[in-house]
C-alpha cells in the first residue's frame, strides 16, 4: 500500500482550548513567529471584550496605528473559533490589507484562509476549512456587502479599519449613473427625475458647459416628488439595465433598489446621479446582520454616531483606547503649509515650483486626494516633469513596483487607508484637498447642507490616517505637505486641531507656527532640519512630546446629541425602507427632538425636519388625515428655519403641500429683532435712548473700550435679544461684541479699530476672528445658528492672501465707516418708531417702519457680508 493511502484523521489544535485570548497567545507563542507576548494595552482590550462585551451584538475597539490591532483582532477571532467553534471572518477594506493580515496571522500561529479576488478562483480547500471552523477567513468587505455575498455564513465578523468602511458598506445600495461613461442613461434618468428638481436648475444640468457653480454643485431631488414618480424612474433604470447602458456596479445595486426608489434619496450633479438610502438598510442583509457578533476595529472611532450611521446599526458598544495610547502616536510628522507662507500665499504661481522642489528632494511621494479632478490637477501642476506615477490598481498586490523607483509618485483618490510605506519606502506625504468628497451624499451633506459636524469623525479619520501613511513605526518620520485652501483653513482651526489625536494636535500646531507668517525659504530650511533628524529637530520634537501630554482629544459641539440621536436615525431609515411610514414619522420626531438640543448644530437637523415633512406629506396624501397635513406644515417650517445660510433648501423642487409651503411674512431674524425692540422698554426712555446714541462717538475712535461699548449698544439698537462685550479680564481670543438674535442668528465681532489704515489684514487676525464663534458657543452653552457670522472690523485697506487661505467660512471684513453707517441707519429707524409711539405698535407695524429705513437685519446683514474673508475677491 502506498504511503499516501489511508484515512485522513481529524487533527486537533495542538494548543487546546484556551480560557481567554490572552492565554491563547501564551500557548501560541511557544512555536509561532510573532512577539514573545502581548503588550499590556493589548491584554487590557482583550480582557475588556472577554469579560464585558462578549455577549454584545456590536462592539467597537479603538487601537491607534502601531498598537498591534491585528494581533488583538486575530486573537479574538481565534479564541472564538477554538472555544466556541465559530466561523469567524476577518474583513479588510482592500486585497492588499487582506494579504498583509493573513501573513501576520500566520506569523502569530493563527491559521488563515485567504479568500480574496474572484470567488471562482478561491482555493476550495481554504474555503472548506473556514466553513468547518478550521481556520479564520481573511477577506474583503466586498465579499459580504454584495448582491451575492460569498462570505455569508459567518458566526462572527471582525471588521478592520471600520472608520473607512462607509463606501464599502453602502455600495450595494448605491445606484450611480455617470454622465461621462454612460451619457444616454444619465440623460434619461435626469429627465425622469426632472419633476423633483428646481425648474431653474434643470437647464444648467442639461447644458454641456454650465458655470462652475453648477458643474460642482450637488442637488437633492424632492423625496416627495421622487416617490410620486418612482414607478417611472424605476422603469427608466430597468430599461437601462436591460440594455447594458450602465455599469456593472449599477446593475448589482439595482438588485437591491428595485421597488425601493421611493424609499431612497436622489442626488443630482452635472457629472453623476446617485440614488441611495440615507442610511444603508443592513438589517435586511443576512450576511452582515445574521452573525452573532460584529467587532469593529479602528485606529480612530470618535463620537457623534458616525460608526452607527456607516453600518446601519442602532447601537455599537465601544471599548476605549488603553491608557497611554490615547496620547502617543506612531512616528513623527512635520506638517508643511505652503499656502500659509507670506510669499507663496500671495503668489499662487510660485506654490507649484516649491512643491515640485520638495518632491524632487524626497524622491518618492504618496499623494492623497479626495476626487479624480483634484488628482488630475495635481499631476498636471505639481509633479516634476517625466515623474513616474502610479495609481491604486497598480500597487494593489505589490507596493514594490512603487518603492523600487527612486523618483515616483503614488497618486490615490479618496483612499486614505491601506497603504503602508514605512521608513525609506517613503518620506513624503501630500494631502491635497479636504477629504469630504466621497459619494454625492457626502458631498451634499458637506457642501450643500453644511453639516460638517456629522462628517467630522470621517474627515478627521481620513486626515489622521492619510498623514500617517509613511510613519508606520515609533521611530519613523515623514513630512506632510498640505495643499488646497479648504484643507489648509480646516487644519488651521484650533478646534479641529483639538479634535485630533493629541500627538497630531501637537504636530499640527508646530506645522502651522512654522508656516504662518514665514517665508517659503524659512519653511524649506525647517524641512531640511526635520529631514536630518538631528539635534535642532530634537528640541522641536521635545516640544511636541511635552505638549501632547497636556492635550485630550475634544469631541466637536453637538457630538453627544448626535450620538444619542443615531439610534432613532437608524430606526427611521429602516422603517422607510420597510415602507412603515407611520413608524418612520415617529422615529423622525425622536431624531428632531434630540437634534433640537441647544448643543446640536441645526443644519443637519434641517435635513431630518425636511424628511419629516416628506413622510408626513405622503401620509397626508394617502390618508387624508388633517393631523398629517398639520405635521407636514410644522416640519416644513422647522426645516426652512434651520436651513438658513445653506443652499440646498431653496433648490428643492416646489411641492404643493397643505399649508406647508407658505412663506412667512417676516424673516426669523427680523421677527426676533422686532420682538426684542418691543421688549426693550428701558431703551424707550429718552435718557437711555440718548445715552445709547452717544456711544456712536466710540465707533469713530481707536480706543478699544469705547469702540466695544459702541458695538454693544449698536447690537441693542439692531434688535439683538442679547448684546454684550468682552469684560476684558485679561484673557485673549474673546470676541469684542456678541449679538444674539435668539435661535435665528448670531453676529460675533472682532474689532481692530486701533490698527493703522495701512498694510494688510494678516492670517492671525483672520484665524482669531474665526475662533470667536466657538468661544461664544462655550460661553453660551449652545451651538450658534447655522447662518451666524463673524465680523472683523479693521481700517486696513487690503487683505493678505494668507488670511484668505486660513479664514473660516462666515468670516467677513468690514471697515469702520460701514459700522457707523449702520448705526445711523438704525438710529433713524428708532427715531421714526419712537415718534409713532412704540407702546402701541405691533411686530408687523414696527417691521414696516424698519423696512422703510433699510434697518431690518435681513436688509443690513448683506452690507456686513460684502467682503468674505474665506473667498478671494476674484472668486
Secondary structure by P-SEA (a helix, b strand, c coil): ccccccccccccccccccccaaaaaaaaaccccccccccaaaaaaaaaaacccccccbbbbbbccccaaaaaaaaaaaaaaaccccbbbbbcccaaaaaaaaaaaaaaccccccccccccccaaaaaaaaaaccbbbbbccccccccccccccccccccccccccccccccccbbbbbccccaaaaaaaaaaacccccccccccccccccccccccbbbbccaaaaaaaaaaaaaaaaaaaaaccccaaaaaaaaacccccccbbbbbccccccccccccccccccccccccbbbbbcccccccaaaaaaacccbbbbbcccccccccccbbbbbbbccccaaaaacccaaaaaaaaaaaaacbbbbbbccaaaaaaaaaccccccccccccccccccccccccccbbbbcccccccccccccccccbbbbccccccccaaaaaacccccccccaaaaaaaaaaaaaacccccccbbbbbbbbcaaaaaaaacaaaaaaccaaaaaaaaaaaaacccccaaaaaaaaaaaaaccaaaaaaaaaaaaaaaacccccccaaaaaaaaaaaaaaaaaaaaacaaaaaaaaaaaaaaaacccccccaaaaaaaaaaaaaaaaaaaacccaaaaaaaaaaaaaaaaaaccccccccccccccccccccccccaaaaaaaaaaaaccccccaaaaaaaaacccccccccaaaaaaaaaaaaaaaccccccccccccccccccbbbbccccbbbbbbbcccccccccccaaaaaaaaaaaaaaaaaaccccccccbbbbbcccccccaaaaacccccbbbbcaaaaaaaaaaaaaaaaaaaaaccccccaaaaaaaaaaacccccccccccccccccccccc
